[in-house]
């Protein structure tokens, strides 16, 4: 059996990212640790690598791992809708209008306002987290 274990996001500050992923989306941190040493260096290929990692879980056990490098500077990359590679994370939300309002209050940038699809089966909006990662927010129950 193969299933998705987690999505890893490089962030500038885990504490800042908690304002979005924990406080608004409800991902609860279960493991918050400093990773370093032989195994971590072997795993990442980063000699002397040190990172704080926080595995955060939703009610259905979906996991987002926030990774804050402490030994290396992060490298900015192009994260646009048409960029090659991993593009976005889609999250189901109960009330997109409420989430939209909360995200605007904490300074999250939206690409578009929430809008129903043509079939009116989903209300959808795209935004960017604090590092510019694209998030698709979807409400399907009304």
C-alpha positions as CSV (number, residue, x, y, z in Angstrom):
1,X,0.0,0.0,0.0
2,X,1.2,3.5,-0.8
3,X,-0.3,6.7,0.6
4,X,0.9,10.2,1.3
5,X,2.8,10.4,4.6
6,X,3.3,14.2,4.8
7,X,4.0,17.4,2.9
8,X,7.2,19.2,4.0
9,X,7.4,22.9,3.8
10,X,10.5,25.0,4.3
11,X,9.6,28.0,6.4
12,X,11.5,31.0,7.7
13,X,9.9,30.7,11.2
14,X,7.9,27.8,12.5
15,X,6.5,30.0,15.2
16,X,5.2,32.5,12.5
17,X,3.9,29.6,10.4
18,X,1.9,28.4,13.4
19,X,-0.3,31.5,13.0
20,X,-1.5,30.0,9.7
21,X,-1.2,26.2,9.9
22,X,-2.1,25.8,13.6
23,X,-4.2,28.8,14.5
24,X,-6.3,29.1,11.3
25,X,-6.2,25.7,9.7
26,X,-6.1,23.6,12.9
27,X,-3.0,21.5,12.2
28,X,-1.9,20.5,15.7
29,X,1.9,20.2,16.3
30,X,2.7,16.7,17.8
31,X,6.4,16.6,17.2
32,X,8.6,19.7,17.5
33,X,12.3,18.9,17.5
34,X,15.8,19.8,16.5
35,X,17.2,17.4,13.9
36,X,21.0,17.0,13.5
37,X,23.7,14.4,13.6
38,X,24.9,11.5,11.5
39,X,21.4,10.2,10.4
40,X,20.2,13.7,9.6
41,X,23.4,14.5,7.6
42,X,23.0,11.2,5.8
43,X,19.3,11.8,5.1
44,X,19.7,15.4,3.8
45,X,23.3,15.4,2.5
46,X,23.9,18.6,4.5
47,X,27.2,18.3,6.5
48,X,26.6,20.0,9.8
49,X,22.9,20.4,9.0
50,X,20.6,21.4,11.7
51,X,16.8,22.0,11.4
52,X,13.9,22.5,13.7
53,X,11.0,20.4,12.4
54,X,7.4,20.4,13.5
55,X,5.0,17.7,12.4
56,X,1.4,19.1,12.5
57,X,-1.7,17.0,12.1
58,X,-5.3,17.7,11.1
59,X,-8.2,15.8,12.6
60,X,-8.0,13.2,9.7
61,X,-4.3,12.7,10.3
62,X,-3.1,14.7,7.3
63,X,0.4,15.9,8.2
64,X,2.2,19.0,7.2
65,X,5.9,19.1,8.3
66,X,7.2,22.6,8.9
67,X,11.0,22.7,8.5
68,X,13.1,25.7,9.7
69,X,16.8,25.3,8.7
70,X,19.1,26.7,11.4
71,X,22.4,25.8,9.7
72,X,21.7,26.9,6.1
73,X,19.9,29.9,4.5
74,X,16.8,29.0,2.6
75,X,16.9,29.5,-1.2
76,X,14.0,31.4,-2.7
77,X,12.4,29.9,-5.8
78,X,9.8,30.7,-8.3
79,X,6.4,29.5,-6.9
80,X,3.9,30.6,-9.4
81,X,0.8,28.7,-10.6
82,X,2.5,27.8,-13.9
83,X,5.9,26.9,-12.4
84,X,7.2,23.3,-13.0
85,X,7.3,20.9,-10.1
86,X,5.2,20.8,-7.0
87,X,2.6,23.5,-7.3
88,X,0.2,23.8,-4.4
89,X,-1.5,22.1,-1.4
90,X,-5.2,21.9,-1.5
91,X,-7.0,22.1,1.8
92,X,-10.7,21.4,2.5
93,X,-12.2,24.1,4.8
94,X,-15.6,24.3,6.5
95,X,-16.3,27.9,5.7
96,X,-14.2,29.5,3.1
97,X,-15.6,33.0,3.8
98,X,-14.6,32.8,7.5
99,X,-11.1,31.4,6.6
100,X,-10.6,34.1,4.0
101,X,-11.4,36.8,6.6
102,X,-9.0,35.3,9.2
103,X,-6.2,34.9,6.6
104,X,-6.5,38.5,5.5
105,X,-6.3,39.6,9.1
106,X,-2.9,37.9,9.5
107,X,-1.5,39.3,6.2
108,X,-2.0,36.3,3.9
109,X,-2.0,37.3,0.2
110,X,-4.8,36.0,-2.0
111,X,-4.6,35.4,-5.7
112,X,-8.4,35.5,-6.0
113,X,-11.5,36.1,-3.9
114,X,-13.5,33.0,-3.0
115,X,-15.8,32.0,-5.8
116,X,-18.1,29.1,-6.7
117,X,-17.2,26.8,-9.6
118,X,-19.5,26.7,-12.6
119,X,-21.4,23.7,-11.2
120,X,-21.7,25.4,-7.8
121,X,-20.4,22.3,-6.0
122,X,-17.4,24.0,-4.6
123,X,-16.2,27.5,-3.5
124,X,-12.5,27.9,-4.1
125,X,-9.7,30.5,-3.5
126,X,-6.0,30.5,-4.0
127,X,-3.6,32.2,-1.5
128,X,0.1,32.1,-0.6
129,X,1.5,31.3,2.8
130,X,4.2,33.4,4.4
131,X,6.9,31.8,2.2
132,X,4.9,32.1,-1.0
133,X,3.7,28.5,-1.1
134,X,0.5,28.2,-3.0
135,X,-2.6,27.0,-1.1
136,X,-5.9,26.1,-2.7
137,X,-8.7,26.4,-0.2
138,X,-11.9,24.4,-1.1
139,X,-15.3,24.4,0.6
140,X,-17.7,21.6,-0.7
141,X,-20.3,21.5,2.1
142,X,-22.8,24.4,2.3
